[in-house]
Amino acid sequence: MKLLFNIVRDSLQSLADISGLSYLAINIVVYYYVIPFIFFALIDKIWGMHYLKMGYFITVIVSLFLIKDFERFSNLLFYKSVIFLKYFSVIGWNYEFASVVICVFIPLIILLVLIYFVIQLWNETPLAQLKV
């Protein structure tokens, strides 16, 4: 778990270095903006609509206008997230273990399930039936 934690941490740090954002800010961007948008886009694909991703996109744009200092906001939200992850110590999980389970494995499982449904949808389309 420590190795996976370090890989994710180092990857986020590399993104921070490339983007010019702080590590905390890039963490918030990835986990609170990018990953949910991907989930909503896949759900919209499954349901054949655009409402979730468009609603989320509008919410993000409005929130970014309302947030006066994104770095300060990111710091606060990151530390609140750390506190949340540390609560898992009551079931014997340390911060690193909880981070990997909650922030890597669970999103990965959700992503794989959503991708499975998208593939199933593609296999049911008339175009896919022509490939026989």
Secondary structure as GFF3:
##gff-version 3
##sequence-region A 1 132
A	DSSP	alpha_helix	2	19	.	.	.	ID=ss1
A	DSSP	alpha_helix	23	28	.	.	.	ID=ss2
A	DSSP	pi_helix	29	34	.	.	.	ID=ss3
A	DSSP	alpha_helix	35	47	.	.	.	ID=ss4
A	DSSP	alpha_helix	51	66	.	.	.	ID=ss5
A	DSSP	alpha_helix	70	86	.	.	.	ID=ss6
A	DSSP	three_ten_helix	87	91	.	.	.	ID=ss7
A	DSSP	alpha_helix	95	100	.	.	.	ID=ss8
A	DSSP	pi_helix	101	105	.	.	.	ID=ss9
A	DSSP	alpha_helix	106	124	.	.	.	ID=ss10
A	DSSP	alpha_helix	126	130	.	.	.	ID=ss11
###
